[in-house]
Each structure stands twice: as C-alpha cells, then as structure tokens.
Amino acid sequence: MADRIGTPKRPRWWAELLGGLALFGVYLLIESRPLPSREARAMGYGQWILDFERGLHLGFEHGMNVWLAGQGWLRTFANYEYAITYIASALLLLFWVYVWHPADYRRVRNSFVLVNLLALACFWLLPVAPPRMLPGAGFVDTVRLGHTWGSWGSPMVENANQLAAMPSLHVGWALWVSVVLARLARGRAVQVVSAVHVLVTLLVILATGNHYWLDAAVAVVVVATAVMIADVARRPATRIPASDAFFLHVETPEAPQHVGGLIMLDTTRAAGPPTFEFARDAIAARLHDLPGFRQRLVPPTKWRPLRWTDHPEIDWAWHVPVFDLSLPDGSPGGMAALHRLVGQLAGTPLPRDRPLWRFCVVTGVEEGLAAAVSLVHHSVADGIGTINMMLRLFDSPDMTAAIGEVEFPGRAKKIAGGVVGLAQLATDHRPEAQLPVSGTADRSFGTVRLELEWMRELARARGVRVTDLLLAASVAAMRRVAKGPLPSRMLVSVPLMAAVPRPGMAGNVTAAVMIEVPTGDMPETERLRVISKASARLRGGTRAIASRFVMHSVANLMPPVFHGWFSRFFYGSRIFNGIVSNMPGAAWQVDFGDYPLQTAYPIIPLAPGTPFVIGVLGWYRDFSMSVATDPAFIPDTAAFIAEFRKALAEFG
C-alpha cells in the first residue's frame, strides 16, 4: 500500500527482513567454503601485524589487555560492551531511519550492506587471528574468561568465526552509526554521544585482546568506501520521468518553463518585513523533505535519459535573493513594481548547473505588506506540486486536503477511456491562426483578487462552472485590449489532474485538454453558453487519460533525442493559442512564521510561441488570478484585468 501523499514510500518491512537474512546467508556460505589453510594463514597474518606495530613502537594493545584483565567489574563491562552495543546501535539506527527518514533509508541501508560485504570479503580472502589467539603473545581472552553471554564465551555462539580481526566490524558498525547520525540528526548531544561510543568501542576492542589498532584503521577505510559507493549508486538512479523531462525539452530562452506562486504576506503582526536569514532558515529546515531543492540536472546527451543528481552545496545568496521595491524617499513601490519584478523573474531562465528553484523575498511593496516569489522548474513539479512545496515550507497541511478525494478510473476504464481519448485527440482541431508574439522573454504580469464565493454564486446563477466564467471573461477582455484582430476561434489548453499524485506531489500529474472558444462578435452571455457547452470535454476524462498516456507512458519509451522533438512539436503555438488554469489552493489560513498569508497567485509559464497564460488559485476565500502576456499581444495586463472585471459584471 502506498504511503499517504507527501511521505516518501518505504520499502516493505518484510522484504528488509528477508534482505537481512540473505546477508546472513552470505556469511554462512563463506564460512562453509573457507580457502585452504585458513587457520595457519590467519595466525601468520596476525603475528605479522603484531610485529609490524611493535616495529613502529605502537604495540600498546598488550599493556591495555593485561591491565583490563585484572579490573573485575570494568572487565565485565568491557566484555558486554564488546558483545552487545555495536549490534544494538546499528539495528536501532536502521529502525530509526526507516521510520523517521524514509527518503534516506535505502541509501543508508545500502551503505550498511556494503560495509558488511566488504568486511566479509576481507575475512574470506585475508583471515586474521586476533591478538588473544596468538600463541606466546601473552594476551588474555577476557571475553572467554568472563563467560560473556552473546559471544564465544558462552555456548550460544561458540562456533562463530574468530579469525575475522581485520577489519574490526565493531569499530566499523559504530563508526557507520556515527556517520549516518552526523548526516541526519541535528542535535549536538547526539553527535557527542555517538563519538564517545566510537571511542569507547575502539578502546574496548584493543583492551579485550580482540583487535589490533590497524584493524580499526582498515574499518575506517571500509566505512568510507561503503558510504561513498552507496552515495554514488543512488545519484544516477533518479531518472526524470518523461512527463517531467517534457518541460526541459520545450524550454527556450524566450519561454522559460518555471512555475510558482506570488505569495502576499501580512507584516503588521511582525517586528519587521521578512529577511534573507528568515527565509533561508525556513527552507534549510525543510530540505530533507524537498529532494527537488537538493538536485540538479545531469548534463544531457542525445541517447541517455535525463537524470537528477545530488547537489549538496546550496548557493543561498542566489536561491534566496531579497528585493526591496521601496522608492528613493522610502515609500513603498506598490503592486505595479511588484508585477514588473515578477514579469522579469518569470522571463529569466533558471540556470541548469544548480537546483532549479528560487525563493525571492520582496519588501517595500505596500505598508504592512511584503511578498515572496517562489519559482520551481516545471520539470520538478507542476502547479499543484509547487503549491504543495510552498505549504511544506509554511508548516501547513499538504494539498491532499485541498484536492479532496479525487477518484481515478480503474485499469479497464482507463484502457477504454484511453482508446476513445486517442481518437478524440486525433480529430481535434488545430489553431485557426497563431497570435502575435515578440520573440523575446518580455512579460507583462498582473493580478486580481475576487471573492471565491461570489464567483461560485455567479456560476450557479448562470448554470455554468467557475472555469467557464474564467474562460468567457478572459476572451471578452482579450477582444477589448489585444493588439490586432483575433481569429474567429481560439484553442485554449486547460490542465487537469490525470494521475495519482506522487509522494510529496513532486513531478507532473496533470494533462492538458484543448477547449475551443469563440472570439467573434456575439453577446457575452451567448459566448458563456457556448463555452460552457464546449467545456463538457473537461469532465469526460477520456482526453485527459489519453494525453497522460502519451506524455508519460509512451514518451518514457522514447530516446531523449526523439522525445525532445516530440515535445517541441506537440507543445506550443502549433497546437493551442494559450493556457488557462484553475487550480485548488489551501482552503485554510496559512502562516509563514509570524507572517499570515493574505493570498497566493499562480505563476505559470508561457508555452513557446503563445502570448498568454491565465491562472487561478482558489486560495482560502479568494479567487486569486494572475495574468502573464507577451507585450506583442497584450502590452498592459492592468487594462486586461479591468476589462475582465467588466465582463464578469455583465454576466451578473
């Protein structure tokens, strides 16, 4: 069963237990197939190591062992520390990571397996007898002397392989625990306790006569090698699904493909506006839950699928810039200045040599008002996923509550719907004409905030849906402010959720359905009626299923060079004239620390060759709409928004 949305999926617990048994089986197999003369070679290697250490005047194990042998309760404590703590600490750590850090569990588990496999290979190829077994060396076997339960000092494991001094798995496991905790745990006390455990374990293995210090040194190399291999092995495994890579292929310098949100923050309750340090610390505290914020794109090739790789060094100054819109006299710059800034950010591609995101802090907007501009590349998340990422930063419930119980068709209905949908897609119209574009990344950006309940009441009164009102009022506004005549009809791309969201709502789970809207002369109420009838295909589902099947399942089989051509050919002005999106947002009050969110506006990229995108978030009690246009089509979004309001009034 999949974990709930927002939680990385854990491996099945019983499969992990079987994996542990398989590792133990490898140990038993090696024990049953020793190389010739194992005991003689082990004694010889052990004596050579002891002589080598003494030649360096570093043979201090014997003095420690003789001293501990006469210490009574301390010797008993050391024996049980040797027999128990390294096993207990490693198993407890694996359980802790499995429960509390599922996103890191596979990498941690793999490194632990590699530590043991490397050690087992050493035990098989290079058996080494511990000092206590060397004849005439004068060491005391304190574990056997104390009849220590859980070791060869008791009948329980008296047949355990004792010719396995190098590397020391006691030090290896303790050090591995310390390395993992250093990566995942935040408290300094945890780090100190873990370091003390490693030091105590080192002293115990030497004083009990079970290891040479050189065994511990080799254990350090084994742990470092295992952790490095596990890290490297996990990095290239993150293949970018075709539905996400799609937006990397279609991106051009004139049409950057990052999505995001313009978040309006109430600063009246706080001591001052948000700062760089405040935003940086909030994001840093959530990085472990946001893999897209810690990964960059691997340089692509024509034939290798696009992949993410870890990018641990975050350039905070670039990712979290601060913009002050205040005028020279200290007065606020206003919403117009904020809109210009968002237009510039939306038209600037995110560099691909670092994680594809920015979180811009904007001050000096209005009295008691600041903003944050959150930008994430469309290959990392779609609009819903981006909003979900923002909610995570704000310690808010995820978008599961906003979306509700979305029902997706079963396999049979999906196949049938896909067949019908493919036929429908094949017979859909193409744009009558392309709309004017400037061929640059210039953007005009604007926002409007209406009461969501008022929009719903207006839609109910007209017997239509809110999306129908959005489409009809947008066309009416375009007719009044767009440069040049419009074609008699336009094809508008409307994104719909078409797949079960992935953990954390990462990636793209939407599919676009084309709606043909009339743009000729007619009463606006008649235009609304025609659009409402045309939008029935949004509720049929077959086109969305087929579109998702082609973009995800079929495209995953394509080599990158062909997928790139396919993506560019079927996305943009050849297929549609613009994008209109209506997405759910948080239906509850959200706070960013001491800053309540007034509302949030979507930031949606223009498709290549198209001049407009209109997005709506149903945020709390607001109908929060943003408009981005190419100046060659609509140079002033403020004029568009004014006419949009007038058209809605006409519907009322």
N, C-alpha and C positions, 0 to 999 in steps of 0.2 A: 504494500500500500504506500502511495506517495505521501511524503510529509506535507503539511499544510504549506500554502503559498508563503514564501518569504523565508522558509527554513531549508537549507541545503539538505539533500537527501542522504541519509546514512546507508552504509552497506547493511545487509541483513545480518542480525546478530549471530544467527546460527551458521551463516557462511563464514563469519570471522572465527567462530569456534572450530569449524572444520579446518580452516586455514592454520590455526594453531596446532591442531592435531597433525596436520600434514607436515608442519615444520618439525614437530617431534618425531614423526616418521622418518624424516631425512636423517635426524640424529641416530635413530635406531639402525637405519640402513648403513650408515658409515661405521657404526660400532660393530655391525655384523660382518663388515668387509674391510678389516684393517689391512694395511700394507705389510709386507713381510718385515720381520724383526722389529716390530713396533716398540716393544719394551726396551730392547737394547739401544735402539736409536734414541728413544726418549731419555734414557739415562745419560747417554753420551751428550746429547744436546743440553740437558740440564747442567751437567758438570761443566760444559764449555761456557755457558752463560755465567755460572758462578765464578769460574776462573777469570773470565773477561771483566766482570765487575770488580773483583778483588784486584785485578791488574790496574784498574783505574782508581784504586783506593776508595771505592764506593760500595764495597760489600758489607753494608750495615745491617742486612736482614738478620744475620746470625745473632748479633748483640740484642736486637729488638726481640727476637724469638726467645732467647734464654731469659731475658727479663720478664716477659709476659708469662712464661711457663710457671713462674713462682708467685703469681699475683692473685691466686684464688678467685674471688668473685669477678674481678676485672677480666680474667682469662675467660670465665664462663660468658660474660657479657660479649666479649670479642668473638667467641665461638658462635654465639647465636646471631650476632650482627652479620657475621660471615655467611651463615646458613640461610637467613631469612630476609633481611632488609632489601637486598638488591632485587629479589624476586617480587616482593610486595610492592616496592616503589614503582617498578616497571609496569606491573599489572594495574595498579591503581591509576597510573598516568594514562595508560591506554583507555581505561574506562572513562576517565575524566574528559579526555579529548573526544571520545566517541559521543558522550552526552552533551558536552558544552561547546565543543568546537568541531562540529561535523564537517565543515568546509575544509578543515585541515587534517581530518582523521586519516584519509588514505595516504597522504604524503608521510605523516608520522608513522603509521603502521608499516609502510613500505621501508622506511629507514630502519625500523626495529628489525624487520625480517632480514634486511641486508646485513646489519650488524651480526646477526646470528649465523647467516650463511657464510659470511667471510670468516668468522671465527671457526665454524665447523670445517671449512676448507683447510684452515691452518692446523687444526687438531689432527686431521686425516693425513695431510702431507708432511707436517712437521711436528710430530708429537714431542712434547717437552715434559719431563718429570719435574714436579715441584721440589723445592729445597728439602722438605721434610722426608722425601723418599730417597735422597741421595745417600748411599752407604758411606759412613765415615765422615759426613759433613757436620755432624753434631747438632742437627735441628731436632726439635721436639714437635711431634704431631699433637698440638693442643686440642684439635677437634676430636680426634680419636681418644685422647686421654680423658676428655670430659664427657665421652659418650653423648655427643651433641645430637639431639633429635633433629631429623631432617637432613642429615649428612651421612657420610660413610662411617661416622662414629656411632651410628645406630643401624639395626638390621634393615630399616626402611629402604635405604638406597646404598647398601654396601657394595652393590655391583656397578656403581656409577663410574664413568671413565675418569680416572685420576691423572691420566697422562695428558692433561689439557691445560698446562700452565700458561701457554702463550697463544693468543693474548688473554689477559685477565678479563673474563666476562663480568666479574663482579665490578671492576672499575668501569668496564665498557657500558654496562647497563646503567650504573649510577651516573656516569657522565652523560649518557644519552638522555636520561631523565632531565638532567640539568640543562642541557642544550634546548630541549623542547620547551621546558618551562621558561627559559630565557626568551624564547620567541613568542610564547602565547600568554604567559602570566605577567601581570603588571606590577604586583606588589614587591617592594624591595625585600621585605621579610621572607617571602617565598624564595627569592634568589639566594639570600644568605643561608637559609636552612638547607637548600639544595647543594650549595657549595660546601657547606660543612659536612653533609652526607658523603660527598665525593671524597673529601679529605679523610674523614674517619674510615671510609671503606679502604682507601689506599693504605692507611696505617695498619688496619686490621689484616689485610691480605699479606702484608710483609711480616707482621709480628707473629701471626699464626703459622708461619713457615709454608704457606701455600703458594707464594708467588715471589718472583724477583721483581725489582723495580722496573727492569726492562720489559716485563710483561705488561705493566701498566702503560709504559710509553707506547708500546705497539697497540694497545687498546685505544689510545687517543687517536692514532692514525686510522684504525679500523672505523671508529665512530665518525671521524671527519669524512672519510671516504664514503661511508654509507649515507650520511646526511646529504653530501654533495650529489651523489648519484640519484637519490630519491628526489632531490630538488630539480635536477636537470631532467629527469624522466617525466616529471609532472608538467614541465613547462610546455613542451611541444604537443602535449596531448589535447590542448584546448583548441580544437578546430572550430572555426567560426561557421555556424550553420549557414546554409545558402540564403535563407531569408534575411539574415543579418548582413552577410557579405554583399548582398544585393546593393545596399546603400553605399558601400565603399566603391563599388564598380560604377555607379551612376554619378558619383560626386564629381563636380568640375570646379575650377576656381571661381566661376560665375555663379555656381549653385552649390554652396556648401551644404552638407546634409547633417546638421546637428539640430536636435530638438531640445526643448527645455521649458522653463517657466519663468515668468516675471512675477516675483513674489513681493507683495506690498506689506511692509512691516510698520506696525504702530509703535512709535518710540516714546510715547507720552508717559509710559509707566516706568521706563528705564532711566538710568542715570545719564545716558547719552546714546548716540547712534551706535549701531554695531561696528565692531572693529575687525581688522585683519586677524588679530590673535583670537578673538571670539569665534570667528568662522573657521579658522584653521583648526582650533582645538576641537570644535564640534565635529568636523569631518574626520580628523585623525582618530577620534574615539569610535568612529563607525567604519573605519577602513576594512576591518576584518569581515564585515557584512556586505561590503561593496567590492566584489572582485573586479568589476569593470573600472574602478577607480585605481586599481593597482596593476593594470595590464596595458601593454602597448601592442601595436601591430608588428608582427614579424615581417621584414621586408618581403614583398610578394614576388613570386615567379609566375611564369605562364602556366605551369602544369601542377604546381604544388598548391593544395587548398590553403586559403588564407587561415592564419592562426594567430592566437594571442600568446604572449609570453609575459612572464612576471617582470615588473619594472618597479623595484622596491624604493628607488630614490625619487621622492616626490619634490618637484620644484614648486614649493608652496607660493613663492612670490608670483609665479606665473599663473598657477592654477587658481589662486585666490587673490586676484587684484582688487584694489579699492579705488573707486571713482568718486570724486567729490564734485557735484554739479553746482555748488554754490557760485554765485556771481561775485565779481571783484569786491562789491560792497558788503559781501557776507550774506546777502539774501538768498533764499532758495532758488534753484534754477528752474523748477517747475516740471510738470509732466511732459511738456514738449521736449525739453532737454533730455529727459529720461527716454522718451520714444526714439530720439535721434541716436542715443547711445545703444539702445537695443538693436536698432537697424544696422548700426556699424558692426556690432558683435555678431549678429545673425549672418552678415555678409562676409565674415572673415573666417576662412577655413581653419580648423583645428590641426596643428602640425602632427604628423603621424609618428614622430620619434619619441612620443611620450603618451601617457594615458589620455584618452580622448574626452576630456571634460574640463570645465571651468565653473567656478562658483564666484561670481563677481559681487562684491559688496558696494552698494551705491548709497552715498549720503548726500545731503543737501538737496533733496527732492522737493519737499514742502515742509512746512512747520509740523513737527510731530510725525513725519513720515519718511521712512527710508525704504530701500528696496534691495532685493538680491536677484541676480540674474543667473539661473542655473542652466548650464548648457552641457549636453551629453551627445556624443555622436549617435546617429540613428542605428549604427551597427551594434551599439551597446544596449540600447533599449528603444522601444517605441514610445509614443506619447504617454500611455498608461504606465509603462515601466519607469519612465522618467519621473512622473509624479510620485510613484511609489518610492523611488530613491530619495526624493525630497522629504517625504513623510518619515522615512527612516532617520534622516538627519535631525528631524524635529521631534524624535521620541514619540511619534504618533502611531496609532494602528495603521496597518497597511491597507492597500486598496481592495482587499477582499471584502471588507465591509461596504465599500462604495459600489463595487460591481454587483454584489449580491450573489445569489445562487444562479450562475449562468449555466444553462443546460446545453450540453453539446451532444450532437447526434451520435448514435452508436455506429459500429463498423458498417453494418448493412445499409443504414440510411446514408452514411457518409459516402459509400461507394455509389449508391443510386443517385444521390444529390450531385456528386462529382461528375458523373456521366452527363446528367442534364445540364449542369453548370458549364461544362466544357463546350457543349453545343450552343448554349446561350452566349458564351464569350466569343465564340467563333462568328456569330451572326450579329454581334453588337456593332453599332455604327462607329465611325471614326469622326474626329472633329471636322466640322464644315470648313473651318479656317483656323489658322493659328493667330493668336493675339499678339500685339506688338510687345517686343522686349528690347531692352537697351543693349544686351550683350555684356553687361557688367554685373558686379556684385552689389550695386547700389540698391538700397532698400528704403521704402517708406513704411514706418511702423506706427500703429495706433491701437488704442484700447477703448472699450466701452464696457461699463458695468451696469447691468439691469437687474431687477428683482426676478429671481428664478420662478417664484410662484406666479408672478404677473405673466411671465411668458407661458407658463403652463395653462393658466386660465384663458389666455388669448387663444392658445392652440385648441383647447377644449371647446371654446365658443365657436371656432371655425370648423370643428370636426377634423382637425389635422394634427400632426405631430410637431413638436418643437423644431425638429430638424427641417421640416417642410417650411416653417416660418423663417428659419435661418436662411435657407436656400432662396426663397422668394424675395425676402427683403434685401438680400445681397445682390440679386440680379437687378432689382429695381434701382438700388444705389449705383451699381455699375453703369446702367443705362444713362444715368444723370451726370456722372462725373468722369467716366472713362474717356481717354483720348481717341477720337475717331469712331466710326460706326462699328457696332458689334455685329457678328454673324446672326442669322435668324435663330440659331440654337447653339448652346454650348454643352460640352460634356464635362461634368464635374466628378472628380474622384472623391468618394466618401469612404474613409477607412472604417472597417467593422472588426470586432474581435472574432477571430475564426479558429482559434485553437486554445487548448487548456494552457493557462499561463505557466511558465517555467518557474522554478524556485526563485523567489525574490523578484518575480516578474521581469527578469532580465530578457534581453533579446526582443524579437518582433513576433507577435502572435496575432497581428491584425492582417487583414486582406482588404484590398480596395474594390469597391463596386462602383461602376460608372452610371451616373444619372444624367439623362438628357433633359436640359431645362430650356424653356423657350425664352428668347430675349427680344422678340419682336414687339410691335405695338399691340397692346391689349390692356384691359383693366387689370390692375394689380391683384384684385380678388380672383379674377379668372386665372391669372398666372399661378396663384397659390393653389387653385383647384387642380390645374394640370400637373404641377409639380408633385402635389400630394398623390395623385394617381400614379405618376412615374416612379415615385419613391417606394412603391409596394415591393419592388425587387430587393430593397434593403432588408425586408422582413422575410423574404422567401428563403434565403440562406444558400441556395444552390450555387449562385455565382461566387459567393464568398468561399464556399468549400472548394470549388474548382480553382479559384485564384490561389488559395492557400496551397492546394495540392501541387500546382505548377511551380509556385515560388519556393516551396520548401522541399517537397519530396522529389519532384522531377529535377529541379535545379541542383539538388545535392549530388546527383549522378554526373553532372556536367564538369568537365575540366575547367579550371579557372578562366582560361582564355576564351572559351566558348560561353561560359556563364557571364563574363563581362560584356561580351557582345549582346547576348540575350537581354541582360538587364538594361543596357543603354537603349536598345531598340524598343523595348516594351514599356519604358517609363519616361514620361515627359510629353512634350507637345504633339508627338505623333498620335498619342492615344487619348489624351484629355487636355482640357484648357486650363484647369486649376484644381485646387484642393479645398474642400470644405469639411471640417471635422467637428463632431460634437461628442465630447468625452465626459464621463463622470469624474468628479473630483471628490475631495473629502466632504462628507455631509456633517461634519462636526468641527468645532472650533479647534484650531491648531495654533500652538505657540512655538516660537523659536527662541528658547531660553526665556528672557524677560520681554520678548517682542511678540505680541499677538499678531497673527497673520490677518490682515484685512481681507485680502483675496489673492488669487493667483491667476495669471493669464498665460495661456499656452504660447510657446514659441515653436513654430512649425516651419520647416524649410520649404522654399520654393522648389518644385521639380524642375529639372533642366528644360529650358525653353518656355516655361509657363510664367505668367506675370502676377499671379495672385494666390494667396493661401489665407483662409479664414478659419480660425479655430475657436472653439468654445469649451470652457470648463464649467460644469455645474458645481461651483465651489461653495460649500456651506449653503447660504441662502441666496447666492448670486449666480447670475448668468454672466460669466466673465469672458468677454470676447476679445480676441486680438485679430488684427488685420496686417498682413505684410504684402506689399505690392512692389512691382517693378515700376520705377517712375515713368518709363515709357508708356505704361498703360494707365496707371492712376498715380499721378505725382504727389497727391495730397491725401493721405488717409483720413485726416480730420474732416475733410469735405465728404468723403465716402461715409464716415460714421454719422455725420449729420443727416445725410440722406437715408441712411439705414434706419435711423430713429423715425424719420418722417414716414417711411414705408410701413413700419410697424404700427404707427398711429393710424394710417389709412386702413390697415386690417382690423383695427379696433372699432 
